[in-house]
Amino acid sequence: MTSPRVEIDLGKIEENARCLVRRLGVRGISVTGVTKAVCGHADVAMAMLDGGVVGLADSRVSNVSRMRAAGIACPISMIRAPMVHEMNDVIGSCDASYNTEMETILKLGSAARDQGAVHDAILMVETGDMRDGIMPEDLIDFASGVVATPGVTLRGIAANFACMGNVAPTPGDMAMLSRLADQVERACGPCVALVSGGGSANLAWALGDGATGRINNLRLGEAILMGIDPVSGRPIDGLHTDAFALFAEVIEARPKPGPMPMRPRAPKCGKLELVSNNGQGNRAVLAIGQQDTEASSLCLPPGFGFIGATSDHTVVDTAKSTVPVGSEMKMGLSYSALMRAMSAPDVEKGVLEKQSLNAMAKDRETHPVLRIA
């Protein structure tokens, strides 16, 4: 296999999805699997579906088209409001979309009527994350406008948390969303079938002991893919945190002076210059860089340290380890590193069964974190 590449363990993704579906199901909450971080990778989407998610969601039409072309026929929602030029494609490939602008709703309704379809609209409410959302005091008027738009059906409301501000929702936030659902139905009739309380940042609340109210859905991507609570950064009990691994080839390995600190050369202009350091250290240069992933957030093997990265090189302190040129270094990925690696055209994506992956590692490893390329 070539490198750099991401290796994907579908079994672990399926098990993560199944675990969360089971635990949330007891609380009356369904799970929608979010595929945007993997660019709508069809095999990952199928693993989520095999784990029991009720549908999929993505933020890009191209990702949805990729999944549809692979034969995935389940309900798929657009979780970013459609752009004007996407209306026909959204109607043709998505069952629902999340919206915050009446102009968008009107264009979706027109496109749906042209295609002889009816499109479900889910209204995103601003609950403090300060990204996208209708202000709560405007929600009833907005919902009434949606109900009156031919070609569009109001299916529910939703909220975002910890996307911009990294702040988890409180029980009060979730109770407010339930109250808003009640208010919309009092004004518009029984039209709020879905109350999507947010994403992976909501798990601590959803799996707690408090009442869930009308919240009956969560949109989960990071928790299923990474097994991590995005707010605390801690692993979620019972989930795999290593479903993805990044491999990059070592293209240079030699002792070099230690990192050179920067200091101002001229205080008035603030320019910096390198200050030499006579300390020696073993370093490896990897054939991967910022163009391929978020190098600074990669999880390096124990005893290895991140020194720096440019567009296509990553420099690693290998301490006393022997790292042969031509070998591959295995690294874990953060959610942001995964997103960039999966969207990078020069990073191969390999889907390996768990047993095949372990057998290959056993045959090829010459170092706990290295493989002969």
Secondary structure, DSSP 8 states (H G I E B T S, - for coil): --SSEEEE-HHHHHHHHHHHHHHHHTTT-EEEEE-GGGTT-HHHHHHHHHTT-SEEEES-HHHHHHHHHTT--S-EEE-S---GGGHHHHHHH-SEEEE--HHHHHHHHHHHHHTT--EEEEEEE-SSS-SS-B-GGGHHHHHHHHHTSTTEEEEEEEE--SSSS-----HHHHHHHHHHHHHHHHHH-S---EEE--SGGGHHHHTSSS--TT--EEEESHHHHH-B-TTT--B-TT--S-SEEEEEEEEEEEEEE----EEEEETTTTEEEE-----EEEEEEES--TTTS-GGG-B--TT-EEEEE-SS-EEEEEET----TTEEEEEB--HHHHHHHHH-TTSEEEE--HHHHHHHHHHHEEETTEEE-
